[in-house]
Structure formats: structure tokens, C-alpha cells
Amino acid sequence: MGQDTVVLRFDEVSFEYQSNKKLLNEVDFSVRSGSRITLMGQNGAGKSSIFKLITGEAKPTSGTISRTPGDATIALAHQVMPEEAKELTVQEFFATAFKEKQYNLDKQIKDIFEVVHLVNIPLDRKIKALSGGQQARILLSHALIQNPDILLLDEPTNNLDQQGIEHLTGFLMMYEKTVIVISHDADFLNAFSDGVLYLDAHTQEVEQYTGNYYVVVEEIKNRIERENKLNARMQAQIKEKRAKSEVFAHKGGKLRGVAKKMRESAQEAEESIVQVRREDKTIRDFTIPTQEFDMHFDGKIMQFNSVSAIKDGEIVEKKLELVMRKNRHILIAGPNGIGKTTMLEKLTEKSGEGFSIADNVLVGYYKQDFSNLDYDKTAYDTLLEVMEGPEDEHKIRATGAGFLLDGKLLASKIRALSEGQKGLLYFCRLALMNPGLLILDEPTNHINFRHLPVIAKALDSYKGALIMISHIPDFVAQIRIDEVIDLGDIK
């Protein structure tokens, strides 16, 4: 297929979600074969819905979506592992990538694992037994093994360590077919993108740009500045014409006709004002209040006696004498699959050996896949359940608004929220919870990059005990870290 061939086209496509929320309004764009496209837009704008339209999982309300040739294949690497897939073995999961039985499936899996640098994963191991980072690479591999004409990647760097991101970037730079990516990782996108589709959540339209990610972001910024200046001049002219029309209208006679023309001119000017894009809003600054302890509390929130890691399929342990009190921040480091998430889960459940948490400590746990949330509850009820004392509706709604969770989103069930909105909901929940111990597993996953400095500032100023996993160096650099526990150093 030639590089100049249009492999995907949206022609006046409109789409509504559940018949009451319009996401796309007569959208037109085309994607050429072999291009590497970034799909941009704020959380909840409908980026994942565009992917569903491309795969055929969703149907447009109106308009047409075409592929050239008509049998062009598509594969989608999802953001999160489907719950039903977690009960499958690795081999069983990869078998679902094909319509027909693959007699050399094991070899294909091992070959694709080399591409994503995934090692020492038995094919009979269940998906649920793998770490978040390993599951992310499995999802990516599941799409890559199909060798599709159009590869769709939804937040592919979530849960990947730096080595994993580097391998993925290198692969995408060499991939000869078409790639469309949703991601909030600007450096990752800039490394391989040659075009951008921008989905405006307010106009429900898609704008198409050519160039790498940083070039396009700068182009959008400059365009907004030009449009704002143009509108300011137009508003001044409109104000002047309306003022003069009022003066002439009161003078009577022929001047009334002049006044009418000036009013009509002002109206035409208003209609010609450029509709300025309302860029992503950023969440408001917030704090996570710390649990207040009674006078008998000795100040020891938790204590480590040892830590363990998984290396070459074996558990190795290291003695560690570490007491965590208020205002102590610790980073858990190490490559994917070494046991970081397992460690945090045991801490949260207070079920493992080698540590102890005081009985009266309230633990706030940000789980990377949000699986500790009840998806059948509304966002409002999810916030309400962590409030102390009687219901305080005003506090919930005011705090929610700071995290861009309006009344409509608060009334929605969690399963209806985008992954980014789920992440903001969880930070809102922590802000209402007043935990004594914060446990954060990849808290940047799914979050719009505009919000990350605000979140980092809140974590940096948190006065309780904090334990965090993050593979994003720029984010970690904004947070005070008192000690790093690197599981990769355990021998």
C-alpha cells in the first residue's frame, strides 16, 4: 500500500453517546497509509470513542467511515486489561487475537515478546498474576501480533518503565504501517508523530495538523493567540458601532436609518467573530489533608522490617529497618515485573510479612487500574462513602468541581467515566478522605499532562506518610522524596 494512499476516512461523521451526549459533529478527516498520528483532546472528549468507531465497536449516528482497501485490518491495544481476560492464561489471551487457530502460536508470542522486551513470562501463567507493567506490554503485544494495517494504541506508555517506553518508541519508528496513538506522554509522542488530530470537546469537531507533536502544540497555541487578538479588535469595533447607533437613533430623521445600518453592521461583526477553542481546563490547586491522630498515638504510622522482590521467578528478600512517621515520603523503584505493585497491594491489605501498619491509620490507596472502585456506583456516592459524619453535599460538589467533575459527571456511574476522569475522581476522593498513609501506584496513568503539576504540588506538600510508584521522572522530580527503595537492588 503506497504512502500516499488514504487508509482511513471520516466523512461528515456525527456520534452521540447514549443518545444524550454528542461527541462528534460532522467530523471530516483522513489518514494516509504509513503515517503516525497522535489523537489529542481533553479527558472525556471522545478520543476512545473515535477508536471504537474505527474498529466498528460503535456505529456513527450519521456520516460514513471508510477504509482503503475495504479489508484493511485493525488492531487496538486497550488502556486497561478487560476483567474477563484476567482469568485467562497468557496463551489463551493471545489465542483471542486470531479468528483461526494458530499452530505456531507459542513461537509468535515469544517473538513478539522480544519486540516489547517482555521476558520470563510463562505462557501458562494467568493474566491476573502479572504486574501492571507486564499487563500493559501484554496488551500491546496482543495488538502487535496481529500485524494490522491500522494499529490503534490507547495510552500505551501507562505502567511501562523507561526501558519499556524506549522499546515501544523504537518499534513505532520502524513500523511501516499506520499508527494512531492516544497518549498524554508528550516526549513519547514527539519522538515519532508526524501528524495530529485534535478533538475539541466543545465544538465536537476534529482539526488535522501536520508535523511532530511539539510543532503542532506550538501551532495551536499561536493560533489561539491570533484568534484572541482578532476577537478583541472585533469586540471593540462592535462596541463602538453600537454606541454610535444609539446616538444616531435618538437624533431622529434620516439618522435613524444610519443607526439601523450600524446595528446591522455590528450584528454582522458579531457573527464573524472567530470561535476560539476553549483549551483543556486545568484542575484547581488542592491539598490532601492528613489524618488527625489522638494524643495516645506514638507517631509510628508504619514500619518496614524487610522488603522482597521477584527475580528470575524467585522471591528474594532484604532486611530493612525503616520507620515511617508523618511527613515521610518514599519512592518504590525497579523494573516492571519485579513486584512493586504486589508490594503495595499487600501494604494496603495489611496482609504481607516484613511490615506493620498501625491499626488506627487510615490508608488512601490509588490503584493503577481503579479496580478497587465499584463501577456500578455513581461518582457522587463514591465520594460520599469516604466522608466522615453526616452527608455534606456542598463540600462534595465544591471539591468535585475543582477536579472538573460537574453535576452530570457526579451523577454518572463510574463505568461511564473515561479513564482520565476516573483518575481525577480518585484524587478528589483522597482530598475528602484525610488519610494518614497515602499509597500511590502510578498516579499519572490516564491523567492529562496539564493536571500533573497541580497533582505533584499536592503530593509534595502532603504531611502524612507517602509511598509511591511512578515511572515518570519529571513528575517524581516535583515531589519531595526522602528515601528510595529500589527493588532492583535486592540480591
LINURQUI-V480693 format. One record per residue. N is the residue number from 1. D_CENTER is the distance of its C-alpha to the mean C-alpha in Angstrom with 2 decimals. Layout:
n->N d_center->D_CENTER
n->N d_center->D_CENTER
//
This chain:
n->1 d_center->32.59
n->2 d_center->33.12
n->3 d_center->30.55
n->4 d_center->31.67
n->5 d_center->31.18
n->6 d_center->28.64
n->7 d_center->26.81
n->8 d_center->24.60
n->9 d_center->25.50
n->10 d_center->24.28
n->11 d_center->27.41
n->12 d_center->27.22
n->13 d_center->24.51
n->14 d_center->23.71
n->15 d_center->21.55
n->16 d_center->21.42
n->17 d_center->19.37
n->18 d_center->21.98
n->19 d_center->24.56
n->20 d_center->23.54
n->21 d_center->20.35
n->22 d_center->20.72
n->23 d_center->17.66
n->24 d_center->19.76
n->25 d_center->23.19
n->26 d_center->25.50
n->27 d_center->23.06
n->28 d_center->24.76
n->29 d_center->23.49
n->30 d_center->24.56
n->31 d_center->23.31
n->32 d_center->26.01
n->33 d_center->26.63
n->34 d_center->25.44
n->35 d_center->22.96
n->36 d_center->19.52
n->37 d_center->17.28
n->38 d_center->13.88
n->39 d_center->12.42
n->40 d_center->11.16
n->41 d_center->10.62
n->42 d_center->9.19
n->43 d_center->7.01
n->44 d_center->9.60
n->45 d_center->11.62
n->46 d_center->12.18
n->47 d_center->10.65
n->48 d_center->10.59
n->49 d_center->14.00
n->50 d_center->15.30
n->51 d_center->14.73
n->52 d_center->16.65
n->53 d_center->19.30
n->54 d_center->19.72
n->55 d_center->20.26
n->56 d_center->22.49
n->57 d_center->20.72
n->58 d_center->20.80
n->59 d_center->23.72
n->60 d_center->23.95
n->61 d_center->25.93
n->62 d_center->27.96
n->63 d_center->28.20
n->64 d_center->28.04
n->65 d_center->25.70
n->66 d_center->27.72
n->67 d_center->27.50
n->68 d_center->30.25
n->69 d_center->31.91
n->70 d_center->31.45
n->71 d_center->30.98
n->72 d_center->28.09
n->73 d_center->25.92
n->74 d_center->22.15
n->75 d_center->19.88
n->76 d_center->16.23
n->77 d_center->14.23
n->78 d_center->11.95
n->79 d_center->8.65
n->80 d_center->10.89
n->81 d_center->14.65
n->82 d_center->16.55
n->83 d_center->18.75
n->84 d_center->21.88
n->85 d_center->21.25
n->86 d_center->21.27
n->87 d_center->24.99
n->88 d_center->25.79
n->89 d_center->27.06
n->90 d_center->25.47
n->91 d_center->28.32
n->92 d_center->28.03
n->93 d_center->24.33
n->94 d_center->25.12
n->95 d_center->28.09
n->96 d_center->25.85
n->97 d_center->24.73
n->98 d_center->28.26
n->99 d_center->30.55
n->100 d_center->33.57
n->101 d_center->34.46
n->102 d_center->33.92
n->103 d_center->36.91
n->104 d_center->35.42
n->105 d_center->31.99
n->106 d_center->32.22
n->107 d_center->32.98
n->108 d_center->30.16
n->109 d_center->27.68
n->110 d_center->29.19
n->111 d_center->29.17
n->112 d_center->25.49
n->113 d_center->24.76
n->114 d_center->26.56
n->115 d_center->24.22
n->116 d_center->21.10
n->117 d_center->23.32
n->118 d_center->23.23
n->119 d_center->26.57
n->120 d_center->28.69
n->121 d_center->26.91
n->122 d_center->29.70
n->123 d_center->29.34
n->124 d_center->30.72
n->125 d_center->28.10
n->126 d_center->25.94
n->127 d_center->22.21
n->128 d_center->21.72
n->129 d_center->23.73
n->130 d_center->21.31
n->131 d_center->18.86
n->132 d_center->15.08
n->133 d_center->15.43
n->134 d_center->18.28
n->135 d_center->16.56
n->136 d_center->13.79
n->137 d_center->16.82
n->138 d_center->18.65
n->139 d_center->16.10
n->140 d_center->16.28
n->141 d_center->20.04
n->142 d_center->20.43
n->143 d_center->19.38
n->144 d_center->21.35
n->145 d_center->24.44
n->146 d_center->24.92
n->147 d_center->25.41
n->148 d_center->24.13
n->149 d_center->25.14
n->150 d_center->21.62
n->151 d_center->18.76
n->152 d_center->15.32
n->153 d_center->12.39
n->154 d_center->8.96
n->155 d_center->6.67
n->156 d_center->10.16
n->157 d_center->10.16
n->158 d_center->8.28
n->159 d_center->11.49
n->160 d_center->13.69
n->161 d_center->16.32
n->162 d_center->17.66
n->163 d_center->20.25
n->164 d_center->17.93
n->165 d_center->15.90
n->166 d_center->19.36
n->167 d_center->20.64
n->168 d_center->17.83
n->169 d_center->18.30
n->170 d_center->22.03
n->171 d_center->21.91
n->172 d_center->19.99
n->173 d_center->22.47
n->174 d_center->25.28
n->175 d_center->24.03
n->176 d_center->26.57
n->177 d_center->24.95
n->178 d_center->22.20
n->179 d_center->18.51
n->180 d_center->15.66
n->181 d_center->12.20
n->182 d_center->8.71
n->183 d_center->7.04
n->184 d_center->6.39
n->185 d_center->9.33
n->186 d_center->12.23
n->187 d_center->15.04
n->188 d_center->14.02
n->189 d_center->13.82
n->190 d_center->17.05
n->191 d_center->18.87
n->192 d_center->19.31
n->193 d_center->18.23
n->194 d_center->21.31
n->195 d_center->19.96
n->196 d_center->17.23
n->197 d_center->16.77
n->198 d_center->15.60
n->199 d_center->14.91
n->200 d_center->16.32
n->201 d_center->15.37
n->202 d_center->18.85
n->203 d_center->21.12
n->204 d_center->19.25
n->205 d_center->20.39
n->206 d_center->19.14
n->207 d_center->20.58
n->208 d_center->21.25
n->209 d_center->21.75
n->210 d_center->23.36
n->211 d_center->22.76
n->212 d_center->20.32
n->213 d_center->17.04
n->214 d_center->18.69
n->215 d_center->21.69
n->216 d_center->19.85
n->217 d_center->17.90
n->218 d_center->21.38
n->219 d_center->22.97
n->220 d_center->20.77
n->221 d_center->21.52
n->222 d_center->25.22
n->223 d_center->25.37
n->224 d_center->24.15
n->225 d_center->26.78
n->226 d_center->29.44
n->227 d_center->28.68
n->228 d_center->28.81
n->229 d_center->32.16
n->230 d_center->33.52
n->231 d_center->32.68
n->232 d_center->34.30
n->233 d_center->37.46
n->234 d_center->37.48
n->235 d_center->37.13
n->236 d_center->40.05
n->237 d_center->42.14
n->238 d_center->41.41
n->239 d_center->42.45
n->240 d_center->45.60
n->241 d_center->46.61
n->242 d_center->46.21
n->243 d_center->48.26
n->244 d_center->51.01
n->245 d_center->51.06
n->246 d_center->51.77
n->247 d_center->54.64
n->248 d_center->56.20
n->249 d_center->55.84
n->250 d_center->58.04
n->251 d_center->60.73
n->252 d_center->61.60
n->253 d_center->63.48
n->254 d_center->61.99
n->255 d_center->59.30
n->256 d_center->57.63
n->257 d_center->56.96
n->258 d_center->55.43
n->259 d_center->53.24
n->260 d_center->52.07
n->261 d_center->51.18
n->262 d_center->49.26
n->263 d_center->47.26
n->264 d_center->46.50
n->265 d_center->45.52
n->266 d_center->43.16
n->267 d_center->41.60
n->268 d_center->41.16
n->269 d_center->39.51
n->270 d_center->37.01
n->271 d_center->36.17
n->272 d_center->35.64
n->273 d_center->33.13
n->274 d_center->30.00
n->275 d_center->26.98
n->276 d_center->24.71
n->277 d_center->20.99
n->278 d_center->19.34
n->279 d_center->16.47
n->280 d_center->13.25
n->281 d_center->14.63
n->282 d_center->13.80
n->283 d_center->14.12
n->284 d_center->17.66
n->285 d_center->18.99
n->286 d_center->19.42
n->287 d_center->21.22
n->288 d_center->21.14
n->289 d_center->24.85
n->290 d_center->26.64
n->291 d_center->28.74
n->292 d_center->32.40
n->293 d_center->34.76
n->294 d_center->38.40
n->295 d_center->41.26
n->296 d_center->41.93
n->297 d_center->38.60
n->298 d_center->39.36
n->299 d_center->36.08
n->300 d_center->34.99
n->301 d_center->31.51
n->302 d_center->31.23
n->303 d_center->33.03
n->304 d_center->32.35
n->305 d_center->35.40
n->306 d_center->33.79
n->307 d_center->30.56
n->308 d_center->30.18
n->309 d_center->28.30
n->310 d_center->28.39
n->311 d_center->30.16
n->312 d_center->31.66
n->313 d_center->31.22
n->314 d_center->33.24
n->315 d_center->32.41
n->316 d_center->33.64
n->317 d_center->34.15
n->318 d_center->34.82
n->319 d_center->36.59
n->320 d_center->34.82
n->321 d_center->36.33
n->322 d_center->33.67
n->323 d_center->33.78
n->324 d_center->30.80
n->325 d_center->31.81
n->326 d_center->30.20
n->327 d_center->28.34
n->328 d_center->27.77
n->329 d_center->24.48
n->330 d_center->24.04
n->331 d_center->21.59
n->332 d_center->21.74
n->333 d_center->21.62
n->334 d_center->22.50
n->335 d_center->21.43
n->336 d_center->19.50
n->337 d_center->21.84
n->338 d_center->24.07
n->339 d_center->23.39
n->340 d_center->21.00
n->341 d_center->19.00
n->342 d_center->22.39
n->343 d_center->23.83
n->344 d_center->21.35
n->345 d_center->21.87
n->346 d_center->25.59
n->347 d_center->25.42
n->348 d_center->23.71
n->349 d_center->26.22
n->350 d_center->29.01
n->351 d_center->30.25
n->352 d_center->30.66
n->353 d_center->33.46
n->354 d_center->33.62
n->355 d_center->32.21
n->356 d_center->33.05
n->357 d_center->31.30
n->358 d_center->33.55
n->359 d_center->34.06
n->360 d_center->33.32
n->361 d_center->29.96
n->362 d_center->27.03
n->363 d_center->23.94
n->364 d_center->20.39
n->365 d_center->18.10
n->366 d_center->14.29
n->367 d_center->13.90
n->368 d_center->11.08
n->369 d_center->11.24
n->370 d_center->12.33
n->371 d_center->15.56
n->372 d_center->17.69
n->373 d_center->16.87
n->374 d_center->19.29
n->375 d_center->17.51
n->376 d_center->20.83
n->377 d_center->20.95
n->378 d_center->19.96
n->379 d_center->17.50
n->380 d_center->20.73
n->381 d_center->22.57
n->382 d_center->19.83
n->383 d_center->20.29
n->384 d_center->24.00
n->385 d_center->24.57
n->386 d_center->23.88
n->387 d_center->26.21
n->388 d_center->29.62
n->389 d_center->32.70
n->390 d_center->32.94
n->391 d_center->30.19
n->392 d_center->29.17
n->393 d_center->27.53
n->394 d_center->27.64
n->395 d_center->25.83
n->396 d_center->22.99
n->397 d_center->22.60
n->398 d_center->23.04
n->399 d_center->20.48
n->400 d_center->17.98
n->401 d_center->18.66
n->402 d_center->17.70
n->403 d_center->14.13
n->404 d_center->14.25
n->405 d_center->15.24
n->406 d_center->18.39
n->407 d_center->21.16
n->408 d_center->19.98
n->409 d_center->16.59
n->410 d_center->18.55
n->411 d_center->20.98
n->412 d_center->18.50
n->413 d_center->18.21
n->414 d_center->15.06
n->415 d_center->14.95
n->416 d_center->14.74
n->417 d_center->11.53
n->418 d_center->8.19
n->419 d_center->5.82
n->420 d_center->4.29
n->421 d_center->8.09
n->422 d_center->9.06
n->423 d_center->7.74
n->424 d_center->9.70
n->425 d_center->12.41
n->426 d_center->12.89
n->427 d_center->13.46
n->428 d_center->15.75
n->429 d_center->17.47
n->430 d_center->18.14
n->431 d_center->19.57
n->432 d_center->21.92
n->433 d_center->22.80
n->434 d_center->24.71
n->435 d_center->24.23
n->436 d_center->26.67
n->437 d_center->24.49
n->438 d_center->20.74
n->439 d_center->19.25
n->440 d_center->15.67
n->441 d_center->14.23
n->442 d_center->11.35
n->443 d_center->10.12
n->444 d_center->7.69
n->445 d_center->5.54
n->446 d_center->1.85
n->447 d_center->3.97
n->448 d_center->5.68
n->449 d_center->8.50
n->450 d_center->11.03
n->451 d_center->10.51
n->452 d_center->10.86
n->453 d_center->14.65
n->454 d_center->15.22
n->455 d_center->13.71
n->456 d_center->15.68
n->457 d_center->18.71
n->458 d_center->18.66
n->459 d_center->18.51
n->460 d_center->21.14
n->461 d_center->23.44
n->462 d_center->23.06
n->463 d_center->26.66
n->464 d_center->26.33
n->465 d_center->25.82
n->466 d_center->22.41
n->467 d_center->21.39
n->468 d_center->18.11
n->469 d_center->16.61
n->470 d_center->14.37
n->471 d_center->14.64
n->472 d_center->13.59
n->473 d_center->17.10
n->474 d_center->16.46
n->475 d_center->14.55
n->476 d_center->17.31
n->477 d_center->19.96
n->478 d_center->19.29
n->479 d_center->20.08
n->480 d_center->23.63
n->481 d_center->24.08
n->482 d_center->27.59
n->483 d_center->27.61
n->484 d_center->25.80
n->485 d_center->26.52
n->486 d_center->26.07
n->487 d_center->26.54
n->488 d_center->27.28
n->489 d_center->30.45
n->490 d_center->31.89
n->491 d_center->34.88
//
